[in-house]
Amino acid sequence: MFPRISLAARRAAFRRREDGAATIEAVLWLPMFFYVMALAIDTTMIFHGYSRVVRAVEDVNRGLSVGRIKTIDEGKQKLAASLSDYKGLRMEIGVSPDNVIVSNVEVPVTSLIFLGAIKPIVGKGISIRTQQYKEF
């Protein structure tokens, strides 16, 4: 049979045991780990959004440059359609007197982030300006 151990002896043995020490440390560090992961995800989403916007603006500029897109309004429509996922998008497309197509697009960071871990730059925006010579 099992020997009977008093309640005081069990408490003393419980206090001496160190089996859960690593678990407590892991639980204390877990929120920090999740925050760093959220920062990494938000940063990745910002870089992905930036490259997506740059590619869309360059595609519209190229289309206007070679004559595939006929008017500035058609270019704005194509750009708005390809970037419809982003809220608060501001864009300007124009042709300078030197036959240079100039596009300015600004996207707020709030429409690029996923988890909201990056609070200090939430009021900021990503601004992209491209220029390309008109070829026809």
N, C-alpha and C positions, 0 to 999 in steps of 0.2 A: 504494500500500500504506500501511498504518498504520505510523507511526514507533514504534519500540520505546522504551518508557519504563522506566526502572529502578524497582525495587521501592521504593527510598528516595524517589524523586520522587513515586511514587503515594501513599505514606504521608503525605508532606508536603502534597500536594494534598488528601488526605482530611481532614487535620486543619484545613486552612484553610477548607474548605467549611462553609457554615452552612445548608444546605438543610433539615436535620432539626431545627433549633432550635425551631421552633414545635410540631413533633410531640412533642418531649420535654416541653415546657411543658404541652401538652394532656394528655399521659399523666399528668403529675404532678397536674393538677387534676381529672382524671376521677373518682377515688374520692370527692372532696369533692362533686362535682356529683351523683353517684349517691346519696350520703348525704342531700343536701338534697332530692332527688326522693323518697327513701324517707320522709323526715320529712313532706313534703307529702302523700304518699299516706296515711300513718298518721293524720295530723291530719284529713284529709278523711274517713277511715273512722270516726274517733271522732265527728266532728260528724254524720255520716250516721247512725251508730248511736244517738246521743243523740236526734236528731229522730224516728227510728223508734220508740224506746222511749216518748218523750213522746206521739206519736200513738196508739200502742197503749193506753197508760194512759188517755188522754183518751177514747178510743173506749169502753173498758170502763166508765169512770165515767159517760159519757153514757148508755150502755145501762142501767146500774143506775139512773140518775137518772130516766129516762123509763119504766122498767118493761119494756124489751125484754129485759133480762137479769134473771131472776127472783130468783136467790139469789147470795150472796157467793161460794159455792163454784163456781157456774157462771161467775162473773166471773173467778175465779182460773184456772179451766181455759181460758177464752178467752184470757186474758192469757198464760198459759204456752204455749198453742199458737201464738200470734202471735209470741212471742219465743223460740221453741224453738231458734233458731240460737245463742243466747248461753249460755255455760256459767257456772255460779256465780250465777245469777239469784236474788235474794231479793226476795220481794214480800209485802206486807201490804195487805189491803183491809178496811175496816171502816166502820161507820156510827156517827157520834157521837150523843149524846142530842139534839142540835139538828137532827137529820135532815140531816147533812152527810156525804157519802161522802168518805172520806179514803183515798187510796192512796199507799203508799210502795214504790218499786221501786229496787233498787240493782243495778247491773251492773258487774262488774270490767272495768277497762280492757283487761286481757289478752284478753278475748273480743271486743273491738272493733277492736283493731289488726290489721293485715294483715302487715306486714313486720318488726315488732319494732324499729324504729329509735328509738322513744321509750322509752328505758330508765328515766329518772328517775321516770316516773309509772306504771310497770307495777304497782306494789303498790296503787295507788289505785283508786277506783271512782267511778262516776257515780251520783248519788242524785237521784231525781225524786220529788217530793211534789206531789200534786194534790188539790184539794178541790172538791166540787161539791154544790150543794143537791139534795136528793131532791125531785122535782117531783110525785110522785103520792101 
